[in-house]
Amino acid sequence: MSGRMPLDFATPVVRNVDLGRGHYLIEFEDPGIGAAMRPAQFFMIGIPGSDVLLRRPFSVCGLPGTFEDTGTGTLQVLFRVYGRATSLLAALRPGAALQVLGPLGNGFALPERRETRIVLVAGGIGVAPFPAFLVEALRAGYDVSMIYGARSGGDLPLLDWFRARCEVTVTTDDGSAGTRGLVVAPLTERLGGPERHRTHVYACGPSPMLRAVARLSNEAGTVCDLSLEAPMACGFGVCLGCVVPTHGERPGESRYERVCVEGPVMRSTRMAW
């Protein structure tokens, strides 16, 4: 957690930017929680008066100061339209009301050693927590690069924004942008030399991608933090709908932990996939 209790607050939409191909960056007023938040923490967001009963989880994309063209008192969430809830969210205009619960979960932490190389690995909309984290890491003086994969060239939201700030290697399933293939190929190259022991991988994306990134990082002896994605109804540990298997304290022992509370960020060596 961020060190403070989550706040359940109503807030107006400031902007809702259409990024193309069903991707949106929605901006809303910060009630004073942004300064204490960590990248990769998340919100449960609902639309008052809609027919969607349960809120949906969204990773924080932008904290105060992440994006130069946004207000200092605003927060941003990146999402893709998948169903009824996100369709309603995409249709909101400035001034519309949101009901937001957060911050929830734990977030990314910078490496203790400043000489550590940071490699961000994103899969499609899994890029959401990285703008805030990239800005923080660059301000702190870290060497940051990124591997960004998606199904096609149209599924890479904020690509130009990232390219303006760090080295980005792009892979797509259909070869319409970057190199045809998966993120595991360039990651394997990055982790193939002696620098792997002073590299810290941060990954967010579909579960199959996270499993592959975790396996490669663990085999290379590289520290890797995963921002997990899971369906959840409450966001604060009651419904138990987002549990994932992790290693227990004794060899061969496994247990289940909640993505919304013990996660969403977990060390790759903890996962019992």
C-alpha positions as a printed Julia matrix, in Angstrom:
273×3 Matrix{Float64}:
   0.0     0.0     0.0
   0.99    3.65   -0.27
   1.16    4.11    3.49
  -2.25    5.74    3.67
  -5.77    4.41    3.7
  -7.58    4.4     0.34
 -10.02    7.22   -0.22
 -13.45    6.76   -1.78
 -14.07   10.03   -3.59
 -16.2    11.63   -6.28
 -14.23   13.59   -8.85
 -14.95   15.28  -12.18
 -13.38   14.29  -15.48
 -10.95   16.95  -16.68
 -10.1    15.45  -20.08
 -10.77   12.22  -21.94
  -8.26   11.89  -24.78
  -8.94    9.47  -27.63
  -5.57    7.9   -28.51
  -6.99    5.76  -31.33
  -7.88    2.08  -31.74
 -10.05    2.14  -28.62
  -7.37    3.53  -26.3
  -8.17    6.45  -24.02
  -6.31    8.55  -21.47
  -8.8     9.89  -18.96
  -7.76   12.65  -16.59
  -9.52   13.53  -13.34
  -8.96   15.82  -10.39
  -6.59   14.66   -7.66
  -8.1    15.04   -4.16
  -4.63   15.13   -2.64
  -3.55   11.47   -2.89
  -1.23   11.72   -5.9
   1.88   12.82   -4.02
   1.79    9.69   -1.85
   1.05    7.2    -4.64
   3.44    4.75   -6.26
   3.43    3.87   -9.98
   1.51    0.59  -10.57
  -0.9     1.19   -7.72
  -4.47    1.21   -8.95
  -7.98    2.58   -8.58
 -11.4     0.98   -8.6
 -13.48    3.31  -10.79
 -17.22    3.49  -11.2
 -19.59    5.75  -13.13
 -22.38    7.11  -10.91
 -25.85    6.58  -12.35
 -24.76    3.94  -14.88
 -26.12    0.4   -15.17
 -22.68   -1.08  -14.41
 -22.83   -2.13  -10.77
 -19.24   -3.16  -10.04
 -16.29   -0.8   -10.32
 -13.36   -1.72  -12.55
  -9.64   -1.73  -11.67
  -7.33    0.68  -13.53
  -3.62    1.22  -12.93
  -2.53    4.79  -12.36
  -0.82    5.97  -15.54
   0.02    9.55  -14.67
   0.76   11.15  -11.33
   1.06   14.92  -10.81
   3.83   16.08  -13.16
   4.04   12.93  -15.32
   2.62   14.53  -18.46
   3.73   18.08  -19.29
   0.38   19.08  -20.82
  -1.74   18.12  -17.81
  -2.58   19.97  -14.64
  -0.51   19.57  -11.47
  -3.65   18.63   -9.55
  -4.76   15.78  -11.8
  -4.3    12.02  -12.2
  -4.5     9.96  -15.38
  -5.66    6.45  -16.23
  -4.98    4.68  -19.53
  -7.52    2.11  -20.7
  -8.78    0.23  -23.71
 -12.43   -0.28  -24.57
 -13.34   -3.94  -24.02
 -16.94   -4.01  -22.8
 -19.84   -2.08  -21.38
 -17.99   -0.37  -18.52
 -15.06    0.86  -20.6
 -17.42    1.94  -23.4
 -19.25    4.17  -20.92
 -15.94    5.45  -19.6
 -14.76    6.33  -23.1
 -17.94    8.36  -23.72
 -17.47   10.64  -20.71
 -16.85   14.32  -21.32
 -15.21   16.98  -19.11
 -17.28   17.61  -16.01
 -18.77   14.11  -15.89
 -18.58   12.41  -12.51
 -16.4     9.45  -11.52
 -16.48    7.54   -8.25
 -12.95    6.46   -7.41
 -11.52    4.24   -4.68
  -7.77    4.38   -4.19
  -4.89    4.18   -4.02
  -4.96    0.39   -3.79
  -2.28   -2.31   -3.78
   1.47   -1.76   -3.84
   3.54   -0.18   -6.57
   6.93   -0.25   -8.26
   9.97    0.71   -6.19
  13.19    2.03   -7.72
  16.33   -0.12   -7.34
  18.49    0.68   -4.35
  21.63    0.98   -6.48
  21.7     3.95   -8.86
  23.98    2.09  -11.3
  21.26   -0.54  -11.89
  19.92   -0.59  -15.44
  16.13   -0.54  -15.62
  14.36   -2.46  -18.39
  10.63   -1.91  -18.75
   8.69   -4.69  -20.51
   5.15   -3.82  -21.6
   2.52   -5.82  -23.41
  -0.22   -3.76  -25.06
  -2.38   -1.93  -22.52
  -0.01   -3.29  -19.88
   2.02   -0.19  -20.63
  -0.37    1.75  -18.36
   1.78    1.99  -15.19
   4.99    2.91  -16.99
   4.63    6.64  -17.78
   4.65    7.62  -14.1
   7.43    5.16  -13.31
   9.61    6.18  -16.26
   9.43    9.86  -15.32
  10.33    9.05  -11.72
  13.25    6.84  -12.74
  14.67    9.39  -15.19
  14.42   12.18  -12.64
  16.36   10.0   -10.21
  19.12    9.47  -12.79
  18.6     5.82  -13.77
  19.45    4.34  -17.17
  16.08    3.18  -18.55
  15.18    1.28  -21.71
  11.95   -0.31  -22.8
  10.68   -3.36  -24.69
   7.14   -2.72  -25.92
   5.14   -5.5   -27.54
   1.61   -5.75  -28.93
  -0.5    -7.57  -31.5
  -0.07   -4.84  -34.11
   1.24   -1.33  -34.62
  -2.13    0.15  -33.68
  -2.0    -1.41  -30.22
   0.93    0.62  -28.89
  -0.61    3.6   -27.07
   1.77    6.43  -26.08
   4.6     4.9   -28.16
   5.84    8.28  -29.38
   5.72    9.64  -25.84
   8.01    6.84  -24.64
  10.34    7.14  -27.64
  10.91   10.8   -26.82
  12.22    9.81  -23.37
  14.06    6.5   -23.61
  15.29    3.79  -25.96
  12.3     1.67  -27.05
  12.44   -1.73  -28.77
   9.1    -2.58  -30.41
   7.8    -6.04  -31.26
   4.44   -6.93  -32.81
   2.78  -10.24  -33.51
   2.05   -9.29  -37.13
   5.22   -7.32  -37.84
   3.31   -4.09  -38.6
   5.63   -2.16  -36.25
   9.12   -2.92  -35.02
  10.26   -6.54  -35.21
   7.85   -9.37  -35.79
   7.71  -11.58  -32.72
   7.35  -11.45  -28.95
   9.05   -9.41  -26.25
  10.95  -12.49  -25.09
  13.42  -12.29  -28.0
  14.88   -8.83  -27.22
  14.65   -9.55  -23.5
  16.68  -12.71  -23.95
  19.37  -10.63  -25.66
  19.38   -8.08  -22.82
  19.76  -10.8   -20.22
  22.4   -12.77  -22.1
  25.48  -10.86  -20.96
  27.24   -9.92  -17.73
  25.06   -6.83  -17.35
  22.13   -9.05  -16.38
  23.25   -9.01  -12.76
  22.93   -5.24  -12.52
  19.67   -5.09  -14.43
  16.2    -4.75  -12.9
  13.24   -5.79  -15.07
   9.77   -4.34  -14.52
   6.96   -5.96  -16.51
   3.24   -5.5   -17.02
   1.02   -7.18  -19.57
  -0.95  -10.36  -20.27
  -0.31  -13.32  -17.96
   1.4   -15.48  -20.62
   3.86  -12.65  -21.27
   4.51  -12.18  -17.55
   5.17  -15.89  -17.11
   7.71  -15.82  -19.94
   9.42  -12.68  -18.61
   9.55  -14.17  -15.11
  11.08  -17.43  -16.38
  13.77  -15.63  -18.41
  14.63  -13.28  -15.55
  14.76  -16.04  -12.96
  17.0   -18.21  -15.16
  19.35  -15.26  -15.73
  19.45  -14.34  -12.05
  18.0   -10.9   -12.87
  15.73   -9.12  -10.42
  12.24   -8.81  -11.91
   9.08   -7.17  -10.6
   5.75   -8.03  -12.2
   2.64   -5.86  -12.16
  -0.05   -8.53  -12.29
  -3.42   -8.28  -13.97
  -6.43  -10.13  -12.56
 -10.23   -9.8   -12.52
 -11.44   -8.37   -9.23
 -14.76   -7.23   -7.81
 -13.75   -5.27   -4.71
 -10.1    -4.2    -4.94
  -9.35   -4.52   -1.23
  -9.1    -8.23   -0.49
 -12.62   -9.28    0.46
 -13.95  -11.07   -2.64
 -10.85  -13.28   -3.17
 -11.47  -13.21   -6.9
  -7.93  -12.19   -7.85
  -5.77  -14.76   -6.05
  -2.59  -16.11   -7.67
  -0.34  -19.01   -6.61
   2.92  -18.1    -4.88
   5.7   -20.05   -3.21
   5.33  -20.78    0.49
   7.99  -20.54    3.17
   9.06  -24.21    2.84
  10.37  -25.86   -0.36
   7.54  -27.24   -2.45
   4.91  -25.38   -0.47
   2.52  -23.05   -2.29
  -0.14  -20.6    -1.22
  -2.49  -18.08   -2.74
  -2.13  -14.32   -2.45
  -4.42  -11.5    -3.52
  -3.35   -9.35   -6.45
  -5.3    -6.4    -5.02
  -3.6    -6.42   -1.6
  -0.32   -8.38   -1.69
   0.1    -7.19   -5.31
  -0.31   -6.05   -7.96
   3.5    -5.79   -7.92
   5.19   -9.07   -6.97
   8.77  -10.29   -7.35
   9.03  -12.9   -10.11
  10.65  -15.46   -7.81
   7.53  -15.42   -5.61
   5.27  -16.72   -8.35
   4.39  -20.43   -8.4
   3.19  -20.61  -12.01
